Amino acid sequence: MKRIAIVLGILILLFSVNSVFVNAESLTSASVYNGGQYIECPLDLRIQYVAGIYDMWIYLVQKNNPQDYELIINKVEGITIKQLTKIFDNYYDNHPENLHYSCASIFDYVFTDLIISL
């Protein structure tokens, strides 16, 4: 009985490790997407992408515009990553002419405009 439990434990561990590597590989492929490629991604990947790009965007604001950082943080307080993803997706729905631009440049444009409007 102990042997079966050990073998099952090892199999579960191996499947878990394999799953992590497969998911990590798919995430890195999304990091250079333009809008058209981004929109084609499944929702869960778009949410993860927006979380990562938002994290980097906030870091760059803090580093390059420390005077604006606190203002921005206060304005986006309470907004979830799912809501940010929906805002980003809606931008692409309303502006299909910009699907060929990189997501990073559009993200900066969309969220700088969002912050100004809040």
Secondary structure as the mmCIF struct_conf table of DSSP 4:
data_model
#
loop_
_struct_conf.conf_type_id
_struct_conf.id
_struct_conf.beg_label_comp_id
_struct_conf.beg_label_asym_id
_struct_conf.beg_label_seq_id
_struct_conf.end_label_comp_id
_struct_conf.end_label_asym_id
_struct_conf.end_label_seq_id
HELX_RH_AL_P HELX_RH_AL_P1 LYS A 2 SER A 29
TURN_TY1_P TURN_TY1_P1 ALA A 30 VAL A 32
STRN STRN1 ASN A 34 ASN A 34
HELX_RH_AL_P HELX_RH_AL_P2 GLY A 35 GLU A 40
BEND BEND1 CYS A 41 CYS A 41
HELX_RH_AL_P HELX_RH_AL_P3 LEU A 43 ASN A 64
HELX_RH_AL_P HELX_RH_AL_P4 PRO A 66 VAL A 76
TURN_TY1_P TURN_TY1_P2 GLU A 77 GLY A 78
HELX_RH_AL_P HELX_RH_AL_P5 ILE A 81 ASN A 94
HELX_RH_3T_P HELX_RH_3T_P1 PRO A 96 ASN A 98
TURN_TY1_P TURN_TY1_P3 LEU A 99 HIS A 100
BEND BEND2 TYR A 101 TYR A 101
STRN STRN2 SER A 102 SER A 102
HELX_RH_AL_P HELX_RH_AL_P6 CYS A 103 SER A 117
#
